[in-house]
Amino acid sequence: MDKDTPYMRGQRAATTIYLRPEVLRALQRFSASTDAPVAHHLRQAVDEYLERHGVAVPKPKKAR
């Protein structure tokens, strides 16, 4: 386990974010309308944000 990601479980690390209640409600409505979990949309948003800002993220290694 990488010392920088102490809460790794499988291929994802747990984290906590705080959102304004109205943002969370909007995200939940969007999630319900797409049948995709809120977490999926948050991961996608973070990926797109990092890409837009030119932050390289290594691809995960394939399990053997």
N, C-alpha and C positions, 0 to 999 in steps of 0.2 A: 504494500500500500504506500502510495506517495505521501510524504509528510505534509504536503501542501493541501491534501484533500482528505482530512481525517474522517469524513463521514461517507466515504464511498460505499455504495451497495451495488454490486454488479457493475454496470457500465455508467451509472449516474451518481452524482454527488448530491446529497441533500443540502438545501439552503433555505433561508427564510427571507422573504421580502415583505415590506409594508406598503400597501397601496391605499390611496384615499378610498373611502367607501363607495363613492360614485364610480370610480374607475373599476373597482372590483365588480360592482353590479353590471356595468357595461360589458366587461370581459366575460362574466358568467352568461349574460344574454347572448353574446356572440358565440360562446362555446356551445350553448344549447342549440343555437341555430345551425351550427356546422356539425353537430354530433361528434365533436372532438373535445377532449378534455382541456381544461384551462391550462394545465401544465404543458400540453403540446403547443399551444399558442404562445406561451411565455418562452419556451425553448426556441421556437421558430423566430420570435421577435429578437431574442438575444443573438442568435446566429446571424440574422440579417443586420443587426446593429453593428456587430463586430466586423462583418464583411464590408459594410459601408464605410467604416473607419479604417479599413486596411489592416485589421488585426488578424494575423494568421493563426489558425487553430489547427493543430495536427489532427489528421483523421485517426479514429480509433483503430487499434490493432485488431485484426480478425482473430477470433478464438480458434484454436486448433482442434 
